[in-house]
Amino acid sequence: MSQSPFNVASIGIGWWSDVLADAAARTGGRVQVVSCFTRSQDKRRSFSEKYNCRAAASLDDVLADREVEGVINTTPNHAHLETTAAAARAGKHVFLDKPIANTIGEAKAITKACKDAGVTLAVGYQRRRESHFRWIKDRIDAGDVGKLVQAEANISRDREGQFEPGHWRYTAEGMPGGVMLQIGLHYVDVLMMLLGPVKTVSGMASQLVLPGDNPDVGTLLMTHENGAVSSLSTSYASASEYYLMNIYGKRMSFYYNLFDGLRCLKQGESGSTAVAVEKTDTLAEELIEWADAARGVGTTEVGGEGATESLAVVKAGIKSVREGRHVDVAEILASDD
């Protein structure tokens, strides 16, 4: 495995680009940010000074830079196809923040563009890498859980006043489905990892606190292909950040929340047992995985196809809210919506 730095450029400067640049700095020199670009001259100057990298004058300059092997793309959702396709044509590998796109058609086009160009696409789903979920997955794979029957999850944050009026995250065009797409997608991915693919979705949503025309609370009720049923509640309007994931099996169940950590309960026992797991640097881990895959070592855990499947689940929930019916995920995957 090569230990020389995998040189990348960060495009689409915002708060999450800084989070990922910080993560790159924790890879032990495996991933190195050497360039950046965003349309705001002030933002790219500030980023370049903070991370000691070049501030490119244009995206074309980034893509023409022979030192740059890949791009970390944190542009707004609607710009993912244009920027990722351009990077792929230039032979640059792409780490793309989720969601892969706002539509299934664009998600498929992104996947195809990278495949046709022979570049590695990784989509950022770091929640699935958290140690408590990996521990649960190991128990499921070992056959300890028995038949999986049900799950319930919640992912919530307080986003009041966090974005300026008119920000793309407040608009249905910029972020269709609101909170269900932008953060709910993380736990859709985890539920699919643990319980398997989703077959049908029923959604509910409301706008209660935030400005704009997007839901700030939402719930997805999902039937998985194995028959298990799961529910996911999402919120940008709660008092604080919160995460919960309970997985129920016939022989073993698991209970995780932000404040109490992970517990498990075996069939026949009267009380749950605390499970100690070591914290994982999920962001650094996925960047290293992408860099290695780009150099021919291993593969990315979530690429274009997987990201499109989880997007389809959320899009099914959005359609369910709009039309008041259960929606098959296959129906969404067959469309370009």
C-alpha positions in Angstrom: 0.0 0.0 0.0 1.4 3.3 -1.0 2.1 5.8 1.8 2.8 8.8 -0.5 0.2 11.5 0.0 -3.0 11.3 -2.2 -3.2 14.9 -3.3 -6.7 16.4 -3.4 -8.5 19.7 -4.1 -11.5 20.8 -2.1 -14.3 22.4 -4.2 -17.3 24.1 -2.8 -16.1 25.8 0.3 -18.4 25.9 3.3 -18.5 24.5 6.8 -18.4 20.9 5.7 -15.4 21.4 3.5 -13.5 22.5 6.6 -14.7 19.4 8.5 -13.4 17.1 5.7 -10.1 19.1 5.4 -9.6 18.6 9.2 -10.3 14.9 8.7 -7.7 14.8 5.8 -5.2 16.2 8.3 -5.9 13.3 10.6 -5.0 10.6 8.0 -1.4 10.6 8.9 -0.3 12.1 5.6 -2.3 9.7 3.5 -4.7 12.4 2.1 -3.4 15.9 1.6 -5.3 19.0 0.5 -3.2 20.9 -1.9 -5.7 23.1 -3.7 -9.1 24.6 -3.3 -11.8 26.4 -5.3 -15.1 28.1 -4.7 -16.7 31.1 -6.4 -16.2 33.4 -3.5 -12.6 34.8 -3.6 -12.8 35.6 0.1 -13.8 32.0 1.0 -11.1 30.4 -1.0 -8.5 32.7 0.3 -9.5 32.0 3.8 -9.6 28.2 3.2 -6.2 28.3 1.5 -4.6 30.2 4.4 -6.2 27.9 7.0 -5.1 24.7 5.3 -1.9 25.9 3.6 -3.0 25.0 0.1 -3.3 26.8 -3.2 -6.3 28.9 -4.0 -7.2 28.1 -7.6 -8.8 30.9 -9.8 -11.3 28.5 -11.4 -12.6 25.0 -11.4 -10.8 24.5 -14.7 -7.6 25.4 -13.0 -8.1 22.8 -10.4 -8.9 20.1 -13.0 -5.9 21.0 -15.1 -3.6 20.8 -12.1 -1.5 17.6 -12.6 -0.6 17.4 -8.9 -4.3 17.0 -8.0 -5.3 13.3 -8.1 -8.8 13.7 -6.6 -11.4 16.3 -5.5 -13.4 16.5 -2.3 -16.7 17.8 -3.6 -18.9 19.7 -1.1 -20.8 21.9 -3.6 -24.5 22.3 -3.1 -26.6 19.3 -4.1 -27.8 20.7 -7.4 -24.2 21.3 -8.5 -23.0 17.7 -7.9 -23.6 16.4 -11.5 -21.9 19.3 -13.2 -18.8 19.4 -11.0 -18.4 15.6 -10.6 -18.8 15.0 -14.3 -16.2 17.6 -15.0 -13.8 16.1 -12.5 -14.3 12.6 -14.0 -13.6 13.9 -17.5 -10.4 15.4 -16.2 -9.4 12.0 -14.7 -9.8 13.1 -11.1 -11.2 10.7 -8.5 -14.2 12.1 -6.6 -15.2 12.0 -2.9 -18.7 13.4 -3.0 -20.7 14.6 0.0 -24.1 13.0 0.3 -26.7 13.0 -1.1 -25.2 11.9 -4.4 -27.8 14.2 -6.1 -31.3 15.6 -5.8 -32.7 13.3 -8.5 -32.3 9.7 -9.5 -31.5 10.7 -13.0 -28.6 12.9 -11.9 -27.4 10.2 -9.5 -27.3 7.7 -12.3 -25.5 10.2 -14.6 -22.9 10.8 -11.9 -22.3 7.1 -11.4 -22.0 6.6 -15.2 -19.7 9.5 -15.7 -17.2 8.2 -13.1 -17.5 4.6 -14.4 -16.9 5.7 -18.0 -13.9 7.8 -17.0 -12.4 5.0 -14.9 -12.2 7.1 -11.8 -13.2 6.1 -8.2 -16.4 7.7 -6.8 -17.0 7.6 -3.0 -20.0 9.1 -1.4 -19.8 10.3 2.2 -21.9 8.2 4.5 -19.8 8.3 7.6 -22.5 7.3 10.1 -22.5 3.7 9.0 -18.9 3.5 10.2 -19.6 4.4 13.8 -18.4 1.7 16.1 -21.7 0.9 17.7 -23.3 0.2 14.3 -20.3 -1.9 13.2 -20.6 -3.9 16.4 -24.3 -4.5 15.7 -23.5 -5.5 12.1 -20.9 -8.0 13.3 -23.5 -9.7 15.6 -26.0 -9.8 12.7 -23.5 -11.3 10.3 -22.5 -13.9 12.9 -26.1 -15.1 13.2 -26.4 -14.0 16.8 -29.5 -11.9 16.3 -31.9 -14.4 14.7 -34.6 -13.0 12.5 -34.5 -9.2 12.2 -38.0 -7.9 12.8 -38.1 -4.2 13.5 -36.1 -1.0 14.0 -36.8 2.6 15.1 -34.4 5.5 14.7 -34.2 9.3 15.2 -31.7 11.8 13.9 -32.4 15.4 15.0 -30.6 18.7 15.1 -31.4 22.3 16.0 -30.9 24.3 12.8 -32.9 27.4 13.7 -30.7 30.4 12.7 -27.9 28.3 11.4 -28.3 29.3 7.7 -28.9 32.7 6.2 -32.3 33.4 4.7 -32.5 32.1 1.1 -29.9 29.4 1.7 -30.3 26.5 -0.6 -30.9 24.1 2.4 -34.2 26.0 3.0 -35.6 25.5 -0.5 -37.4 22.6 -2.0 -35.4 23.1 -5.2 -32.0 23.1 -3.5 -32.8 20.3 -1.0 -36.0 18.4 -1.9 -37.5 16.7 1.1 -35.7 19.0 3.5 -34.5 17.3 6.7 -35.4 13.8 5.4 -32.9 14.2 2.5 -30.1 16.1 4.2 -29.6 14.2 7.5 -32.3 11.4 7.4 -30.4 9.9 4.5 -27.6 8.9 6.9 -29.8 6.7 9.0 -31.6 5.4 5.9 -28.2 4.1 4.9 -27.5 2.6 8.3 -30.9 0.9 8.4 -30.3 -0.6 4.9 -26.8 -1.8 6.1 -28.3 -3.5 9.1 -31.8 -4.7 7.9 -31.2 -4.9 4.2 -32.8 -3.1 1.2 -36.0 -1.2 1.5 -39.1 -2.3 -0.5 -41.8 0.3 0.3 -41.9 3.7 2.0 -44.7 5.8 3.6 -43.7 9.3 4.6 -45.1 12.2 6.7 -43.6 15.7 7.0 -44.3 19.2 8.3 -42.7 22.6 8.3 -42.9 24.0 11.9 -39.9 26.2 12.7 -37.5 27.0 9.9 -38.1 29.5 7.1 -38.4 28.5 3.4 -40.6 25.9 1.7 -39.0 22.7 3.1 -40.1 20.2 5.8 -38.1 20.6 9.0 -39.6 17.4 10.6 -40.4 14.2 8.9 -40.9 10.5 9.4 -40.4 7.5 7.1 -42.1 4.2 7.7 -40.3 1.5 5.7 -40.8 -2.2 4.9 -37.6 -4.0 4.1 -37.3 -6.8 1.5 -36.8 -9.3 4.3 -40.2 -8.3 5.8 -38.7 -6.3 8.7 -40.4 -2.9 9.4 -38.4 0.3 10.4 -39.3 3.8 11.3 -37.1 6.9 11.0 -37.9 10.3 12.5 -35.9 13.3 11.5 -35.9 16.9 12.7 -34.1 20.2 12.1 -36.5 21.8 14.6 -35.8 20.1 17.9 -34.1 21.6 21.0 -30.8 19.8 20.4 -28.8 17.3 18.5 -29.9 13.7 19.2 -29.4 10.2 17.7 -31.3 7.0 18.4 -31.2 3.6 16.8 -32.9 0.5 18.2 -32.7 -2.8 16.3 -34.9 -5.7 17.2 -34.1 -9.3 16.5 -35.8 -12.5 17.6 -32.8 -13.6 19.7 -31.0 -10.4 20.4 -31.9 -6.6 20.3 -29.8 -3.5 20.4 -30.5 0.0 21.9 -28.3 3.0 21.0 -28.7 6.7 21.8 -26.4 9.7 21.9 -26.4 10.0 25.7 -26.4 6.4 26.9 -24.3 4.7 24.2 -25.0 1.1 23.1 -26.8 -1.6 25.1 -27.9 -5.1 24.0 -30.5 -7.6 25.3 -30.6 -11.3 24.6 -33.7 -13.4 24.5 -34.6 -14.7 27.9 -32.7 -12.0 29.8 -34.5 -9.5 32.1 -32.1 -6.6 31.6 -29.9 -5.0 28.9 -26.1 -5.0 29.1 -23.9 -2.0 28.2 -21.6 -2.5 25.3 -18.2 -0.6 25.3 -16.9 0.2 21.8 -13.9 2.3 20.8 -14.7 5.5 18.9 -13.7 5.5 15.3 -12.5 8.5 13.2 -15.2 7.8 10.6 -14.3 10.7 8.3 -10.6 10.0 8.2 -11.4 6.4 7.6 -13.6 7.0 4.6 -11.1 9.4 3.0 -8.3 6.8 3.4 -10.5 4.1 1.9 -11.3 6.4 -1.1 -7.6 7.3 -1.6 -6.6 3.6 -1.5 -9.3 2.6 -3.9 -8.3 5.3 -6.3 -4.8 3.8 -6.3 -6.1 0.3 -6.9 -6.2 -1.0 -3.3 -9.7 -2.2 -2.3 -13.0 -0.6 -3.1 -15.2 2.2 -1.6 -17.9 1.0 0.7 -20.5 3.4 -0.7 -20.2 4.3 -4.4 -22.7 5.6 -6.9 -25.0 2.6 -7.0 -25.4 2.3 -3.2 -25.9 6.1 -2.8 -28.6 6.0 -5.5 -30.4 3.2 -3.7 -30.6 5.1 -0.4 -31.5 8.3 -2.3 -34.4 6.4 -3.8 -35.7 5.5 -0.4 -35.9 9.1 0.7 -37.4 10.1 -2.7 -40.1 7.5 -2.2 -40.9 9.0 1.2 -41.1 12.5 -0.4 -43.5 11.2 -3.1 -45.5 9.4 -0.4 -45.9 12.7 1.5 -47.0 14.4 -1.7 -49.4 11.7 -3.0 -50.6 10.2 0.3 -49.8 6.6 -0.5 -47.2 3.9 0.0 -44.5 4.1 -2.6 -42.3 1.2 -4.0 -38.6 2.0 -4.1 -38.4 0.2 -7.4 -40.8 2.8 -8.8 -38.5 5.5 -7.9 -35.4 3.7 -9.2 -37.1 3.2 -12.6 -37.6 7.0 -12.9 -35.4 10.0 -13.3 -37.2 12.1 -10.6 
